[in-house]
């Protein structure tokens, strides 16, 4: 099922640069706030977040750190490394440089070994989807990318930005092809205010793959880890009447995957591995009550997830309001807080 929200995203609402380059602090972005209970939509700054939450609420954040996952190979080819798989191979996307960005490369075929900078060799093993290939690199991928890669950039980005622009303050474990961007606005002052108001923060890790999927294409497997301490905090929060707020769709996917695997009556349990779970209105939500997320493009799998939190009419009202009030999309844009 696709969320029944159709709209055209104007180019001027695609954030081309980090807020810091637009004269704002990192936490200075706008925040649309919607509440399912009253079916209300309101407009805030991100710095209002601590005052909108309650003592005893639990924020769960993603500690994945963004990799420089794009490797330029030559004038006609770049390789985007997306997701590590259990057997040590990776999902990769061959791209053709085009102006400020790149487009899918339709000329690649197997069997093929691609020579990469630094003497590494990438062996294509076969297609995994319309755009992604399974491949194996002759050297360890993460150290290689840290030396030879650069951040993945799409056409709406006005210029190349340094890797630090694609990191959140929670990032600790390198592994994401693209930033878990819902957490990007968090700053030390906002975190301090949250904690002093009695809001708890707990970590998970989910390494994000490339976001440039075709319309209606499901996310592919991603590596995740829900640690024991976070599982305990989720259970305690729910038992005491608090709310579990996921910071990003990646956190929803990790927590709901762990909840799906838990034994009946045992609450959330620690879990690590690769998840193929896609959260939709049909699958429902077991442990997550609210979500802080970015603004998503029409017909994306993320909108299907959002429809698990809000009814269609309210979700449509949110996106109508975001468009009417000039909110900015993508990783450097504004955010949307969805409360129960």
Secondary structure, DSSP 8 states (H G I E B T S, - for coil): ---S------GGGB--S-GGGGT--TT-SEEEEEETTTTEEEEEEGGGHHHHS-TT-EEEEE-EEE---EEEEETTEEEEEEEE-TTS-EEEEEEEEETTEEEE-----SSEEEE-GGG-EEEEEEESSSS-EEEEESS-HHHHHHHH-B----TTSSS---GGGG--TT--EEEESS--GGGTT--HHHHHHHHHTT-EEEEEEE--------TT-----EEEEE-HHHHHHHHHHHHTT--EEEESHHHHHHHHHHHHHS-TTS----EEEEE-----TTT--SS--EEEE----TT-HHHHHHTTTS-HHHHHHHHHHHHHTT--BSTTS-EEEEE-
